[in-house]
Amino acid sequence: MKIFDETEKLLTRMGFTVLESSAKGREFLIFENDSVIGFVFSYPNAQSLIARWADDSEAAVSANQFALRRAGQKAWNTYVVLLASGDISHAEIASLAAIEEDLTGTRKIARSDINGISDMEAALLPLLPLQSAPKLDAVDMVLEIRQRATELPPRAIEAFVSSTEVSVVLQVIEEAP
């Protein structure tokens, strides 16, 4: 999986504008929407991410400093997204967590073990808009009421689920033993 290509497709699908750019010989993506702006870097493994992220981040921010200044309030929501494929050790997991906790200059998302689209989507979840709620199958409400209202007399339940006036339903419920 090519992380750049799939990241660009996902961010575009989610309403971001995405551009390819480079600084100091390092390629990266720039993404932006109404509230967020950021940079995406791809690495072959966690070791190279840990070794190079600070220089890459600084180069991207420096190369785009004027655009960030023009971004106004949105500049407070600048992200650097650092994605690596390949396996990751426990020590590297701790190092990536430390990178994310470093809020100097930008917010950071640092993830490794990106081996598929679902891994990448999970990594980018903090940036993505809320997804739609799951669609549920239709429910037969009359049947549900009949199944759940077992403590009421059947006549009262039938009056309730019919098109009978409310006053009649109340009378039937009051007359129930």
C-alpha positions in Angstrom: 0.0 0.0 0.0 1.3 3.4 -0.9 0.6 5.5 2.2 0.6 8.9 0.3 -1.8 7.7 -2.4 -4.3 6.2 0.0 -4.0 9.2 2.4 -4.7 11.6 -0.4 -7.7 9.6 -1.6 -9.2 9.4 1.9 -8.6 13.0 2.8 -10.1 14.2 -0.5 -13.1 11.9 0.0 -13.6 13.5 3.4 -13.7 17.0 2.0 -10.1 18.1 2.4 -8.1 19.9 -0.3 -4.8 18.0 -0.7 -1.6 19.0 -2.5 1.7 17.3 -2.9 4.7 19.4 -1.9 8.3 19.1 -0.8 10.9 20.9 1.3 14.6 20.1 1.7 14.2 17.2 -0.7 11.5 15.6 1.4 8.0 15.0 -0.1 4.8 15.4 1.9 1.2 16.2 1.5 -0.5 19.4 2.6 -4.2 19.1 3.5 -6.7 21.7 4.5 -10.4 22.1 5.1 -12.5 24.8 6.8 -11.0 24.2 10.3 -7.8 22.2 9.9 -4.5 22.5 8.0 -1.6 20.0 8.1 1.1 18.0 6.6 1.5 14.2 6.0 4.8 12.4 6.0 5.3 8.8 5.1 8.1 6.5 6.4 9.1 3.0 5.6 9.3 2.0 9.3 9.0 3.4 12.8 12.7 3.8 13.2 13.0 6.3 10.3 9.9 8.1 11.5 11.4 8.6 15.0 14.8 9.6 13.6 13.4 12.1 11.0 10.1 13.5 12.1 11.5 16.7 13.8 13.5 17.8 10.8 10.7 16.9 8.4 8.1 18.8 10.5 10.3 21.9 10.8 11.0 21.9 7.1 7.3 21.7 6.2 6.3 24.4 8.6 9.2 26.7 7.6 8.5 26.2 3.9 4.8 27.1 4.5 5.1 29.7 7.2 3.5 32.5 5.2 0.5 30.4 4.3 0.1 29.4 7.9 0.2 33.0 9.0 -2.6 33.8 6.4 -4.6 30.9 7.7 -5.5 32.9 10.8 -7.4 31.0 13.5 -7.0 27.8 11.5 -3.3 27.9 12.1 -4.0 26.8 15.7 -5.3 23.6 14.2 -2.1 22.7 12.3 -1.3 19.0 12.3 1.8 17.0 11.3 0.7 13.5 10.5 3.6 10.9 10.6 2.7 7.5 9.1 5.0 4.5 8.8 4.5 1.0 7.6 6.2 -2.0 9.0 6.1 -3.6 12.5 6.7 -1.6 15.7 8.3 -2.5 19.0 7.1 -1.6 22.5 9.9 1.0 22.8 8.9 2.6 19.5 5.2 2.7 20.6 6.3 4.8 23.6 8.4 7.0 21.3 5.5 7.7 19.0 3.3 8.5 22.0 6.0 11.0 23.2 5.9 12.6 19.7 2.1 13.0 19.8 2.4 14.6 23.3 4.9 17.2 22.0 2.6 20.1 21.1 5.4 22.5 20.2 4.4 24.3 17.1 1.8 21.8 15.8 -0.4 19.0 16.9 1.0 15.6 15.9 -0.4 12.2 14.9 2.4 9.6 14.8 1.4 6.0 13.8 3.3 3.0 12.6 2.2 -0.5 11.5 0.1 1.1 8.7 -0.5 -1.9 6.5 -3.9 -1.3 5.0 -6.6 1.3 4.4 -8.3 0.5 7.7 -5.1 1.1 9.6 -4.7 4.5 7.9 -8.3 5.5 8.5 -7.9 4.6 12.2 -4.7 6.8 12.4 -6.5 9.7 10.7 -9.6 9.4 12.8 -8.9 12.6 14.9 -9.0 14.6 11.6 -12.0 13.0 9.9 -15.5 14.3 10.2 -18.0 12.3 12.2 -19.2 9.4 10.2 -22.9 8.7 9.8 -24.7 6.5 12.3 -25.3 2.9 11.3 -28.6 2.2 9.5 -30.8 0.0 11.5 -33.5 -2.4 10.2 -37.1 -1.3 10.4 -38.9 -2.2 13.6 -42.5 -3.3 13.8 -43.5 -0.9 16.6 -46.9 -2.5 17.2 -45.3 -5.9 17.6 -42.7 -4.4 19.9 -45.3 -2.8 22.1 -47.3 -6.0 22.3 -44.2 -8.0 23.2 -43.1 -5.5 25.9 -46.4 -4.5 27.5 -47.1 -7.9 29.0 -48.3 -6.4 32.3 -51.3 -4.6 30.7 -54.5 -6.3 29.8 -54.7 -7.3 26.1 -57.8 -5.0 25.6 -55.8 -2.0 26.8 -52.9 -2.8 24.5 -55.2 -3.2 21.5 -56.9 0.1 22.3 -53.4 1.8 22.5 -52.1 0.5 19.2 -55.3 1.1 17.3 -56.4 4.5 16.1 -58.8 4.9 19.0 -59.0 8.3 20.7 -56.7 8.9 23.7 -59.7 9.4 26.0 -61.0 5.9 25.1 -57.6 4.3 25.6 -57.3 5.9 29.1 -60.8 4.7 29.9 -59.9 1.1 28.9 -56.7 1.3 31.0 -58.6 2.6 34.0 -61.2 -0.1 33.7 -58.6 -2.8 33.6 -58.4 -5.0 36.7 
